[in-house]
Amino acid sequence: MMSSPVWYENDEIKFSSGVSYKFKFSIAEIKVFEKIVIVRLDIPPKVIHNENVYGISENGKLIWQIEKIGHIYDDSPYTGMAVKENELILYNWDGLEVKIDTKTGKVFSKSFGR
């Protein structure tokens, strides 16, 4: 687990160490995976930004942005995250469920959930 607590407010993630990281859009949710904070951004209507999931180190450094994959719809950002059996699963507007490598942001499994 991460040694320092983390919280977010609007578009900024903050660590108790005093470091922070600011995004272009508001943060919708975070999950802590080992020493990486996974951040999903809330993308405003009429803005296309499908790669809206990021990995941030406990030092406040951007490690990765989720890899770009093909989508059914042009506007299909990730809308949710869940941890199942110690794996991170992301959900998007297409009904796609993807499992990602939390160290790299690479997708290693895709399936349709709805």
Helices and strands as residue ranges (DSSP letters): E 6-9, E 12-15, E 20-22, E 27-33, E 36-41, E 53-57, E 62-65, E 78-84, E 87-92, E 96-100, E 107-112
